[in-house]
Amino acid sequence: MRLSDLPAAAPAAQTAFGLRLATGLGGVLLAVLMAGLNENITKAALGDIRGAMGIGADDGVWLLAVYAAASVSAMAFAPWCSVTFSLRRFTIGAIAAFAVLGLLSPFAPNVPTLLLLRALQGLAGGALPPMLMTVALRFLPANIKLYGLASYALTATFGPNLATPLTALWTEAAGWQWAFWNIIPPSLLAMAVVAWGLPQDPLKLERLRQFDWLGLLLGLPAICMLVLGLSLGEHYNWMQSGLIAVLLVGGSLLLLAFMVNEWSHPLPFFKLQLLARRNLSHALLTLGGVLFVLLAASRIPGGFLAQVQGYRPLQSAPLFLLVALPQLLALVAVGALCNLRRVDCRWVLAAGLGLLALSAVLGTAITPEWHRDNFYLLLSLHIVAQPMAVIPLLMLATTGLPPQDGPFASAWFNTIKGFAAVLAGGVLDFAGTERARFHASAMADRLGNSPWLDATAPVLRQLHQRVTADTAADMYWITAALAAAMILLIPVLPTRVYPPRAA
């Protein structure tokens, strides 16, 4: 049977868009934001969680890694499941599992149980972002589809920037358990809203007869191994560790075999033929770079202020609120701009990348004396730069897709988004460590034999602050160079697309 002969998601025209569907979309958006916040809040509150539950440093990094591995894996396979078991059923089931596992996590009697709960919660949480893109592509009328995609962009801009302020709220005011429990009330609301707002599709269990078992057996361990290797690499000294070498090399080989299988399977999880679309390929490639830049923009100031100035999340929160809250208006404004036929979204993307590069260049002036106020100008540029960099990518990736390819595009975009975030974290960890070693070694060469050097605690602290500032400056230069490089791709790879319009 040909892929085109298989049942596909019903086109948007079969369900009239109105308040009910808009409410359902809002419920899915709320669930997806909670899934992203859960991962970031748990990461930011890891010190409090470890202290309260008696978790060692090794177990702490594994706690983050298993969640990330399960989450990215779920993004790859969830679109297929949503078509087979129905979008509404699958979404409600994922939200319910996500909330229940969050409720149980603080009560885990030991570390292995907690790791299992976090892995299962990662599967449930990772299944949700593809549902948001699927709902937006399927149900929204053409003339407002771009605004629905803008709501998806909140998961890359608004959500991550809100994580630090919420971490401060829960850990400082409510207790460490709320690093896990904060998702429960919004998840219950999201379940009710999705149940009321989204239409109920029929089951398509006939698709199970062509289930891609080999693809699952190759792809699931491949993604898990690669994500674990990237997440744990810095902790275990990368390829000096046999474990990391096995995870990265073995995962790469399994991924290659998985892609070969997907090319010829009649009902694949990934449709590789879609990569022939230049705009989709460019959007996926650039998405990885954009996520690196956005992650660096939050990690560099957050890490610097924590290490040099001793800031806790509560003290860093105003910085990230500055970026997060205006996103609600900035995303709508950029969506409206890209929805104008005379506006070429490629140059909106170029402008956004240019502002991200400018912000990073300004950050290279960092010194050990910098405090929170010094970062306000840098991050204020991100208010408009982030939506200008993300919304055009969504527009390029999805415009002109036939309805039956929507789940495949969702699988590609969300899996690359999840994997790129992990890859960016690994690269930032590696580059930061290497640059810190370089600066520390250079400073030791200059000062180590100086007869006037008094290696007292205040002097050593000053040296540490200097090394941290120099490393942060290097990371800003790397970030600026990457943003500039992505601008150079725009005249070469993507072709112009026009905003979707009602027939």
Backbone torsions as a table, in degrees:
resi	resn	phi	psi	omega
1	MET	NA	136.7	178.2
2	ARG	-78.6	152.4	179.6
3	LEU	-59.2	-37.2	-177.6
4	SER	-68.2	-17.1	179.9
5	ASP	-85.8	-10.8	-174.4
6	LEU	-79.9	154.1	179.1
7	PRO	-62.4	135.2	178.4
8	ALA	-118.6	169.3	176.7
9	ALA	-60.3	141.6	179.8
10	ALA	-62.5	139.6	178.9
11	PRO	-65.9	158.8	-175.3
12	ALA	-61.1	-28.4	-174.4
13	ALA	-64.4	-20.4	-177.0
14	GLN	-76.3	-15.8	179.6
15	THR	-124.6	117.4	-178.1
16	ALA	-67.9	133.6	-180.0
17	PHE	-81.8	132.9	178.9
18	GLY	-161.8	-159.4	-176.7
19	LEU	-58.9	-39.7	-175.9
20	ARG	-64.7	-47.6	178.6
21	LEU	-66.8	-38.3	178.1
22	ALA	-61.7	-39.7	177.6
23	THR	-65.4	-41.0	176.9
24	GLY	-61.2	-42.0	176.9
25	LEU	-61.3	-40.8	177.6
26	GLY	-62.1	-37.2	177.8
27	GLY	-65.3	-42.2	177.6
28	VAL	-64.5	-41.4	178.6
29	LEU	-60.2	-43.7	179.3
30	LEU	-61.1	-43.3	-179.9
31	ALA	-64.3	-40.4	-179.1
32	VAL	-67.3	-40.8	177.2
33	LEU	-62.0	-40.1	179.1
34	MET	-65.2	-36.5	179.1
35	ALA	-64.4	-44.1	178.3
36	GLY	-67.0	-41.7	-180.0
37	LEU	-65.3	-37.1	-179.4
38	ASN	-58.3	-45.2	-179.8
39	GLU	-65.7	-45.2	-176.5
40	ASN	-71.7	-38.1	179.1
41	ILE	-66.7	-43.5	178.2
42	THR	-60.4	-38.6	178.4
43	LYS	-65.4	-45.1	-178.7
44	ALA	-69.2	-30.7	-177.8
45	ALA	-96.7	15.4	-174.0
46	LEU	-59.4	-37.8	179.6
47	GLY	-60.1	-43.6	178.4
48	ASP	-66.9	-39.7	-179.8
49	ILE	-65.5	-44.4	179.2
50	ARG	-61.8	-43.0	-179.7
51	GLY	-64.4	-40.4	-177.0
52	ALA	-74.1	-34.7	-174.9
53	MET	-102.2	1.2	178.4
54	GLY	67.4	42.6	-177.9
55	ILE	-99.1	132.3	179.7
56	GLY	-77.0	174.1	-177.3
57	ALA	-63.3	-43.5	-180.0
58	ASP	-62.4	-46.2	179.8
59	ASP	-65.2	-31.7	179.0
60	GLY	-62.9	-44.2	179.8
61	VAL	-69.5	-34.1	176.1
62	TRP	-66.9	-33.9	179.1
63	LEU	-60.1	-40.6	177.6
64	LEU	-74.9	-37.7	-173.8
65	ALA	-69.0	-42.4	-176.8
66	VAL	-67.9	-34.2	177.3
67	TYR	-64.4	-46.6	-179.1
68	ALA	-62.4	-42.8	-178.9
69	ALA	-62.7	-45.7	179.7
70	ALA	-66.6	-38.4	-178.1
71	SER	-64.8	-48.1	-179.9
72	VAL	-64.9	-38.3	178.3
73	SER	-61.4	-42.6	-179.6
74	ALA	-64.0	-35.5	178.8
75	MET	-59.7	-31.0	-178.0
76	ALA	-72.8	-35.0	-170.8
77	PHE	-108.0	-12.6	-176.9
78	ALA	-63.1	-41.3	-179.8
79	PRO	-57.9	-39.3	178.1
80	TRP	-62.9	-43.0	-178.6
81	CYS	-66.3	-36.5	-178.2
82	SER	-66.7	-33.1	176.7
83	VAL	-72.1	-38.3	-175.9
84	THR	-74.0	-44.9	-174.4
85	PHE	-101.4	2.0	179.8
86	SER	88.1	140.5	-175.2
87	LEU	-60.1	-46.2	-175.8
88	ARG	-68.5	-47.6	179.9
89	ARG	-57.8	-47.6	-175.9
90	PHE	-64.8	-41.7	-179.0
91	THR	-65.4	-46.5	179.5
92	ILE	-62.8	-41.9	178.4
93	GLY	-61.6	-41.1	179.7
94	ALA	-66.5	-41.4	179.4
95	ILE	-64.8	-43.2	-179.5
96	ALA	-61.4	-47.0	179.3
97	ALA	-62.6	-40.2	179.9
98	PHE	-59.3	-45.9	-178.3
99	ALA	-69.4	-44.0	-178.3
100	VAL	-63.4	-42.1	-179.9
101	LEU	-67.1	-34.6	174.3
102	GLY	-65.6	-38.2	177.9
103	LEU	-62.5	-39.4	-174.6
104	LEU	-79.9	-24.2	-170.1
105	SER	-55.3	-45.9	-179.2
106	PRO	-65.4	-16.5	-178.6
107	PHE	-93.9	6.5	-179.0
108	ALA	-59.5	128.7	-175.3
109	PRO	-75.6	-19.5	-179.1
110	ASN	-154.5	173.1	-175.6
111	VAL	-66.1	-44.9	178.8
112	PRO	-57.2	-40.0	178.4
113	THR	-64.5	-42.0	178.4
114	LEU	-63.5	-40.3	177.8
115	LEU	-62.2	-40.9	178.5
116	LEU	-64.0	-44.9	179.5
117	LEU	-61.9	-41.6	-179.7
118	ARG	-68.7	-35.9	177.5
119	ALA	-64.9	-45.3	178.4
120	LEU	-64.5	-38.7	177.6
121	GLN	-67.0	-33.8	175.5
122	GLY	-62.7	-39.9	176.2
123	LEU	-60.7	-45.3	-178.8
124	ALA	-67.5	-44.3	-179.8
125	GLY	-67.9	-37.8	179.5
126	GLY	-68.3	-22.7	179.0
127	ALA	-73.6	-14.2	-171.8
128	LEU	-83.3	-43.0	-178.3
129	PRO	-56.0	-40.4	176.6
130	PRO	-61.8	-27.4	179.2
131	MET	-66.8	-36.0	179.8
132	LEU	-64.8	-46.1	178.8
133	MET	-65.1	-38.9	179.6
134	THR	-62.4	-44.1	179.2
135	VAL	-63.3	-43.9	-179.0
136	ALA	-63.2	-43.4	-178.9
137	LEU	-70.1	-33.0	-173.0
138	ARG	-85.2	-42.6	-168.5
139	PHE	-101.9	-25.1	-173.2
140	LEU	-74.8	135.6	174.3
141	PRO	-60.9	156.2	-173.7
142	ALA	-58.1	-39.0	-173.2
143	ASN	-73.6	-13.7	176.9
144	ILE	-123.4	9.8	-177.5
145	LYS	-60.4	-35.6	-178.4
146	LEU	-64.7	-31.6	177.5
147	TYR	-70.8	-33.0	174.9
148	GLY	-65.7	-40.0	176.2
149	LEU	-66.6	-31.5	175.6
150	ALA	-63.4	-35.0	176.3
151	SER	-65.3	-35.2	175.2
152	TYR	-64.0	-35.9	180.0
153	ALA	-62.4	-21.7	176.1
154	LEU	-58.2	-28.9	-178.7
155	THR	-69.3	-21.3	179.0
156	ALA	-100.6	-16.2	-175.1
157	THR	-117.7	-60.7	-175.8
158	PHE	-67.5	-51.1	-173.9
159	GLY	-58.5	-55.6	-178.4
160	PRO	-59.3	-35.0	-179.6
161	ASN	-74.5	-19.2	179.3
162	LEU	-85.9	-12.0	-173.6
163	ALA	-63.8	-45.4	-177.8
164	THR	-63.7	-47.6	176.6
165	PRO	-59.5	-40.4	179.9
166	LEU	-69.5	-33.9	175.2
167	THR	-60.0	-43.7	178.2
168	ALA	-61.6	-41.4	-179.2
169	LEU	-62.1	-50.5	-173.7
170	TRP	-72.6	-46.0	-174.5
171	THR	-75.6	-34.7	-177.2
172	GLU	-82.5	-35.3	-171.4
173	ALA	-105.9	-29.5	-170.8
174	ALA	-115.5	-21.6	-178.0
175	GLY	115.5	154.2	-173.8
176	TRP	-62.6	-28.9	-178.8
177	GLN	-59.9	-27.2	-177.8
178	TRP	-74.7	-7.7	168.3
179	ALA	-64.2	-26.0	175.0
180	PHE	-97.3	-38.1	-170.0
181	TRP	-84.7	-13.6	-174.1
182	ASN	-61.0	-20.7	-177.2
183	ILE	-83.8	-10.8	-171.1
184	ILE	-69.5	-53.5	180.0
185	PRO	-59.2	-46.7	177.5
186	PRO	-62.7	-33.0	179.2
187	SER	-66.8	-39.9	176.7
188	LEU	-62.3	-42.6	176.7
189	LEU	-63.4	-42.8	-179.0
190	ALA	-62.5	-40.3	179.1
191	MET	-61.1	-45.3	-179.1
192	ALA	-64.1	-41.7	-177.6
193	VAL	-68.7	-42.4	178.9
194	VAL	-64.9	-41.7	179.3
195	ALA	-60.9	-35.6	179.9
196	TRP	-83.0	-35.1	-168.3
197	GLY	-90.9	-33.1	-175.7
198	LEU	-91.6	141.0	177.6
199	PRO	-71.2	155.9	-179.4
200	GLN	-94.8	113.5	175.7
201	ASP	-81.8	156.8	173.5
202	PRO	-73.7	153.4	173.4
203	LEU	-64.8	146.4	176.9
204	LYS	-124.4	59.7	-174.7
205	LEU	-69.1	-13.3	176.6
206	GLU	-62.8	-21.8	178.0
207	ARG	-66.4	-22.6	179.8
208	LEU	-65.2	-24.1	179.2
209	ARG	-65.0	-24.2	178.4
210	GLN	-113.6	29.0	-178.4
211	PHE	-60.5	136.9	-175.8
212	ASP	-84.9	74.6	-177.3
213	TRP	-63.4	-42.5	-179.7
214	LEU	-64.5	-39.1	177.6
215	GLY	-61.8	-40.7	178.6
216	LEU	-65.8	-43.9	-177.6
217	LEU	-69.0	-24.6	176.6
218	LEU	-91.5	-45.1	-171.3
219	GLY	-73.9	-41.5	-177.2
220	LEU	-61.7	-52.2	177.6
221	PRO	-66.4	-31.5	179.4
222	ALA	-61.5	-49.0	-178.6
223	ILE	-66.8	-43.3	179.8
224	CYS	-60.8	-43.7	-178.5
225	MET	-65.1	-42.6	-179.1
226	LEU	-66.7	-43.1	180.0
227	VAL	-66.2	-42.1	176.8
228	LEU	-61.8	-42.3	179.8
229	GLY	-62.5	-42.8	179.5
230	LEU	-71.1	-35.9	-178.8
231	SER	-73.0	-34.8	-175.7
232	LEU	-98.7	-6.2	-172.3
233	GLY	-57.3	-47.5	-178.2
234	GLU	-64.0	-38.3	-178.3
235	HIS	-65.9	-34.7	-176.7
236	TYR	-105.5	16.2	175.7
237	ASN	66.0	37.8	171.1
238	TRP	52.0	-129.2	-170.4
239	MET	-74.0	-2.8	171.8
240	GLN	-73.0	-14.4	178.8
241	SER	-99.9	131.3	177.5
242	GLY	-63.0	-34.8	179.3
243	LEU	-62.0	-47.9	-178.6
244	ILE	-66.6	-38.0	178.5
245	ALA	-61.7	-44.3	178.8
246	VAL	-64.2	-43.1	-178.7
247	LEU	-63.1	-46.7	-175.4
248	LEU	-75.3	-45.5	-179.1
249	VAL	-70.8	-47.2	179.5
250	GLY	-63.4	-41.9	177.7
251	GLY	-62.4	-38.6	179.5
252	SER	-66.0	-41.4	179.1
253	LEU	-66.3	-42.4	177.7
254	LEU	-64.6	-37.3	179.0
255	LEU	-65.0	-39.8	177.1
256	LEU	-62.1	-44.8	177.9
257	ALA	-63.4	-37.8	178.1
258	PHE	-61.5	-44.6	-179.2
259	MET	-65.7	-37.7	176.6
260	VAL	-62.1	-42.9	178.7
261	ASN	-64.5	-41.7	-177.4
262	GLU	-66.2	-28.5	-177.7
263	TRP	-61.2	-36.4	-173.1
264	SER	-109.8	-6.0	-177.0
265	HIS	-72.4	139.2	-177.3
266	PRO	-70.0	-22.3	179.6
267	LEU	-137.5	72.3	-171.4
268	PRO	-80.3	167.0	169.9
269	PHE	-79.3	-35.8	178.2
270	PHE	-121.1	130.8	176.0
271	LYS	-97.8	97.5	-176.0
272	LEU	-64.8	-26.0	-179.1
273	GLN	-61.3	-22.0	179.2
274	LEU	-65.1	-23.1	-179.1
275	LEU	-68.1	-11.5	174.0
276	ALA	-68.9	-17.6	174.6
277	ARG	-75.0	113.1	-173.9
278	ARG	-59.3	-39.3	-177.0
279	ASN	-66.6	-38.6	178.4
280	LEU	-66.9	-45.0	179.4
281	SER	-61.0	-43.7	178.1
282	HIS	-63.6	-41.4	-179.2
283	ALA	-63.4	-41.1	179.6
284	LEU	-66.8	-41.6	179.4
285	LEU	-64.5	-46.8	-177.7
286	THR	-70.1	-32.4	178.8
287	LEU	-56.7	-42.2	178.4
288	GLY	-59.5	-43.9	178.8
289	GLY	-66.5	-40.7	-179.8
290	VAL	-63.6	-42.5	179.9
291	LEU	-65.0	-34.5	174.9
292	PHE	-61.2	-46.7	-178.4
293	VAL	-63.4	-44.3	-178.6
294	LEU	-66.7	-39.4	177.9
295	LEU	-65.2	-42.8	178.2
296	ALA	-62.4	-37.2	-178.0
297	ALA	-63.9	-26.5	177.5
298	SER	-94.8	-37.5	-175.5
299	ARG	-73.7	-36.8	-176.4
300	ILE	-65.1	-55.4	179.0
301	PRO	-64.7	-38.7	179.5
302	GLY	-62.1	-46.6	179.1
303	GLY	-66.9	-40.9	179.6
304	PHE	-61.9	-49.0	-177.6
305	LEU	-65.0	-34.6	178.5
306	ALA	-69.5	-42.7	-175.4
307	GLN	-79.3	-41.0	-173.0
308	VAL	-90.5	-42.8	-176.1
309	GLN	-103.6	-4.9	177.6
310	GLY	72.9	26.8	-178.6
311	TYR	-70.3	140.9	166.2
312	ARG	-94.7	168.0	-178.2
313	PRO	-53.2	-35.0	-179.0
314	LEU	-61.8	-35.7	-179.3
315	GLN	-78.0	-26.5	177.0
316	SER	-85.9	-14.2	-173.1
317	ALA	-54.3	-42.7	-178.1
318	PRO	-58.2	-32.1	178.4
319	LEU	-60.2	-46.7	-173.8
320	PHE	-81.0	-27.7	171.7
321	LEU	-64.8	-33.6	177.5
322	LEU	-57.9	-36.6	179.6
323	VAL	-85.4	-39.6	-170.7
324	ALA	-70.4	-53.3	-170.9
325	LEU	-64.0	-44.1	178.3
326	PRO	-65.6	-13.2	179.1
327	GLN	-60.0	-30.9	-177.9
328	LEU	-61.0	-32.8	176.5
329	LEU	-91.0	-40.0	-175.9
330	ALA	-63.5	-38.3	179.9
331	LEU	-65.2	-40.3	177.5
332	VAL	-64.5	-42.2	-179.5
333	ALA	-64.4	-43.6	179.1
334	VAL	-68.5	-37.3	175.4
335	GLY	-60.5	-42.3	177.7
336	ALA	-64.5	-38.7	178.6
337	LEU	-63.1	-47.5	-179.4
338	CYS	-69.7	-18.3	179.5
339	ASN	-81.2	-4.3	175.1
340	LEU	-82.8	129.8	-175.0
341	ARG	-62.8	-33.0	-176.4
342	ARG	-78.8	-7.6	-179.7
343	VAL	-94.1	126.1	176.8
344	ASP	-89.0	114.5	-174.3
345	CYS	-64.6	-20.0	179.0
346	ARG	-63.5	-35.0	-178.0
347	TRP	-85.6	-20.8	167.6
348	VAL	-65.0	-42.6	175.9
349	LEU	-60.1	-45.5	179.8
350	ALA	-60.8	-41.2	179.2
351	ALA	-65.3	-41.9	178.2
352	GLY	-62.3	-44.0	178.1
353	LEU	-64.5	-35.8	177.6
354	GLY	-63.6	-40.2	177.6
355	LEU	-67.7	-37.2	176.1
356	LEU	-63.8	-41.0	177.8
357	ALA	-65.1	-41.4	178.9
358	LEU	-62.0	-42.6	178.2
359	SER	-59.3	-43.0	-179.9
360	ALA	-66.8	-40.6	178.7
361	VAL	-61.8	-41.1	176.3
362	LEU	-61.6	-32.7	-179.5
363	GLY	-71.6	-17.5	-179.8
364	THR	-68.1	-11.4	177.5
365	ALA	-83.1	7.3	-174.8
366	ILE	-59.1	140.9	176.7
367	THR	-133.1	167.1	179.1
368	PRO	-62.6	-14.9	-178.8
369	GLU	-84.8	-7.0	-177.4
370	TRP	-64.2	139.7	173.3
371	HIS	-121.7	-170.3	-177.4
372	ARG	-57.2	-40.7	-176.0
373	ASP	-62.4	-27.4	-178.9
374	ASN	-70.1	-18.1	-177.3
375	PHE	-94.2	-7.7	-175.7
376	TYR	-61.1	-44.3	-179.1
377	LEU	-62.8	-44.4	-179.6
378	LEU	-58.0	-49.2	-174.8
379	LEU	-78.5	-21.5	176.6
380	SER	-65.1	-29.5	175.8
381	LEU	-64.2	-27.5	-178.2
382	HIS	-72.0	-17.3	-179.3
383	ILE	-56.9	-44.1	178.2
384	VAL	-98.3	-27.0	-175.8
385	ALA	-67.6	-39.9	-176.8
386	GLN	-64.3	-50.6	177.2
387	PRO	-64.7	-32.1	178.2
388	MET	-68.1	-22.7	178.6
389	ALA	-91.0	-23.5	-173.8
390	VAL	-98.3	-46.5	-175.4
391	ILE	-61.3	-44.5	177.0
392	PRO	-60.1	-33.0	177.2
393	LEU	-64.7	-41.7	176.9
394	LEU	-63.7	-39.6	179.6
395	MET	-65.7	-44.2	179.2
396	LEU	-64.9	-37.6	-175.4
397	ALA	-73.5	-30.2	-169.7
398	THR	-111.1	-18.8	-176.5
399	THR	-65.5	129.1	177.8
400	GLY	87.0	1.6	178.6
401	LEU	-72.2	132.8	172.1
402	PRO	-67.4	152.0	-175.1
403	PRO	-55.1	-37.4	-176.9
404	GLN	-69.2	-15.7	178.9
405	ASP	-94.0	-2.6	-179.5
406	GLY	-56.8	-50.5	178.5
407	PRO	-60.6	-35.0	178.2
408	PHE	-67.4	-41.9	177.3
409	ALA	-63.1	-38.4	178.3
410	SER	-64.0	-41.5	178.4
411	ALA	-62.4	-45.8	179.1
412	TRP	-60.7	-52.5	-171.8
413	PHE	-65.3	-44.6	-176.0
414	ASN	-73.4	-37.4	178.1
415	THR	-66.4	-43.3	177.0
416	ILE	-63.4	-39.8	178.5
417	LYS	-60.3	-48.1	-179.8
418	GLY	-66.9	-43.7	-178.7
419	PHE	-68.2	-39.7	-179.3
420	ALA	-63.5	-35.9	178.3
421	ALA	-63.8	-40.8	178.1
422	VAL	-68.1	-43.8	178.6
423	LEU	-60.7	-43.0	179.2
424	ALA	-61.4	-41.6	178.0
425	GLY	-62.1	-42.3	178.8
426	GLY	-64.6	-42.9	179.3
427	VAL	-65.0	-42.0	178.6
428	LEU	-63.0	-41.6	178.1
429	ASP	-61.7	-47.4	-177.8
430	PHE	-65.2	-49.6	-178.4
431	ALA	-64.0	-41.0	179.2
432	GLY	-62.4	-43.0	179.5
433	THR	-65.0	-44.6	-179.2
434	GLU	-64.6	-42.0	179.3
435	ARG	-69.0	-35.3	176.9
436	ALA	-64.7	-41.3	176.7
437	ARG	-62.6	-41.1	-180.0
438	PHE	-62.0	-48.6	-177.8
439	HIS	-67.9	-37.9	178.4
440	ALA	-65.3	-41.4	178.8
441	SER	-65.3	-43.0	179.1
442	ALA	-63.2	-39.8	-180.0
443	MET	-69.4	-37.2	177.8
444	ALA	-64.4	-38.9	177.8
445	ASP	-62.9	-37.5	-177.9
446	ARG	-76.0	-35.4	-169.6
447	LEU	-112.8	-13.9	-171.2
448	GLY	-59.9	-36.0	-177.4
449	ASN	-102.9	11.4	-179.2
450	SER	-73.5	127.4	-176.9
451	PRO	-67.1	-20.8	-177.2
452	TRP	-88.1	-6.0	-176.2
453	LEU	-73.1	121.1	177.0
454	ASP	-106.2	105.3	-173.3
455	ALA	-78.6	59.0	175.1
456	THR	-88.5	169.4	-178.3
457	ALA	-57.7	-45.7	178.9
458	PRO	-60.3	-39.9	180.0
459	VAL	-67.0	-44.8	179.0
460	LEU	-62.0	-36.6	177.4
461	ARG	-64.9	-41.4	177.8
462	GLN	-62.4	-40.6	177.9
463	LEU	-63.5	-42.6	178.1
464	HIS	-60.9	-42.9	178.9
465	GLN	-63.1	-39.2	179.1
466	ARG	-65.5	-44.9	178.6
467	VAL	-62.2	-42.7	179.6
468	THR	-62.2	-42.2	179.3
469	ALA	-66.8	-42.6	179.3
470	ASP	-64.8	-38.5	177.2
471	THR	-64.6	-43.2	177.8
472	ALA	-60.7	-39.7	177.8
473	ALA	-62.1	-42.6	177.4
474	ASP	-60.7	-42.2	-179.5
475	MET	-65.8	-35.1	175.3
476	TYR	-65.0	-39.7	177.6
477	TRP	-62.5	-42.7	178.0
478	ILE	-61.1	-43.0	179.9
479	THR	-63.1	-44.0	179.3
480	ALA	-63.6	-41.1	179.9
481	ALA	-64.4	-39.9	179.2
482	LEU	-65.6	-43.6	178.4
483	ALA	-61.5	-41.0	178.6
484	ALA	-65.9	-38.7	179.3
485	ALA	-63.2	-36.8	179.2
486	MET	-67.6	-29.7	175.8
487	ILE	-64.8	-37.4	-178.5
488	LEU	-65.4	-23.4	179.3
489	LEU	-75.6	-22.6	-170.5
490	ILE	-63.6	-43.4	178.7
491	PRO	-70.5	-11.9	-172.1
492	VAL	-100.5	-47.5	-169.4
493	LEU	-92.6	-59.9	-171.4
494	PRO	-77.5	152.1	172.0
495	THR	-104.7	159.4	-176.4
496	ARG	-69.6	140.3	172.9
497	VAL	-124.9	156.0	179.0
498	TYR	-111.3	150.9	-178.4
499	PRO	-62.9	143.7	179.2
500	PRO	-64.7	141.7	179.9
501	ARG	-129.8	153.8	176.3
502	ALA	-65.3	142.2	-179.3
503	ALA	-66.2	NA	NA
